[in-house]
Amino acid sequence: MKRLLTIVTALALGLVFVGCTHKQAKYVIGISQCSEDIWRDKQNAELRMCAYFHDGVELKFAAAYDSDERQVQQIDSLVNSGIDLLVVAPNQVQTISPAIDRAYDKGIPVIVFERKTSSEKFTAFISADNYEMGRVMGEYIVARLHGQGNVMEIKGLEGSSPSIERHNGFMDAIKQAPGIQVVASLQGDWTEPTAYETTRQWLANHQDVRIDLMFGANDRTAMGARKAFLPLAPRSMPLFCGIDGLPGENGGIQLVRDSLLDASYIYPTHGDQIIDLAIRILEGKPYGKETLLMSALVTRDNAKVLLMESEEIMRQASQLDLLHSKADSYLRDHFNREYFKGQQTIVPKDGQKVTAVFKQ
């Protein structure tokens, strides 16, 4: 967070001294997001913000809304549009690989981020360690329940690498505590409505089973399950844990601070590191084939401090966007003044405007 705050401050100062000429993009980077949600909104904002820091970088965004077919089409479209580098978060491990292969075979560097692909045709991979997140959350749950209790799990989208790895890490940690039983491991899709309905149906068919803690593959899943448990409150209300730990209104950090979630785990977006990696690849500089991003557990003990830090970053990022918008507006006005200098608009009787150019 401190590194991102430093970048934001530097960019804000740099934009004050922006030049007065438009420059053609030196690099065009395509961003293929598998979905659109608050986690990706935050990441896209970071990508745009850090692109400002690099001269002549244009970003093209596409969101597949959890559709394999749509993402394949969007990747092909980005490639055909003439991008210099592709950044892609595959919706599922297997199905998006052919499109990634086609891009790579055309000589376009490919950064796979956040989710893995079955293909070996990529230039670099950058993500947090999803297995480690699941394992740490599992260890936290064991400690929180003092080694005894019933746990419900709702997994993420079937076939997506974060869902698979978080589940495996969670289960490996729980296996170390014989006194904890996973009484339900339900299939979700990362969304709150699906988690709510899945949990509601399970509770209707298992009214005699006590749940001490519910672990969701992400915070929205945990909150969906929490809504399904509300009619049973306070008598049978378990603890709820998730993953994402987003800042801002209704983000995971705030949910932990307000005791709606017992704990979360920050799933780092780090658009700044993705852009830095992309530029290193495009400029032929050394880079790591695989980058694992650092993360942290969020509990009531640190939620307040983490929320304050993240809100300051978001505030400065918003100011940066405003400065960039004003700079663009100034450049457009300057260009228009220069372009139309020496021109005069004549309005004939029929009301149709005619622009005449007079030599000076």
Secondary structure, 3 states (H helix, E strand, C coil): CHHHHHHHHHHHHHHHCCCCCCCCCCEEEEEEECCCCHHHHHHHHHHHHHHCCCCCEEEEEEECCCCHHHHHHHHHHHHHCCCCEEEECCCCCCCCHHHHHHHHHCCCCEEEECCCCCCCCCCEEEEECHHHHHHHHHHHHHHHCCCCEEEEEECCCCCCHHHHHHHHHHHHHHCCCCCEEEEEEECCCCCHHHHHHHHHHHHHHCCCCCCCEEEECCHHHHHHHHHHHHHHCCCCCCEEECCECCCCCCCHHHHHHCCCCCEEEECCCCHHHHHHHHHHHHCCCCCCCEEEECCCEECCCCHHHHHHHHHHHHHHHHHHHHHHHHHHHHHHHHHHHHHCCCEEEECCCCCCCEEEECCC
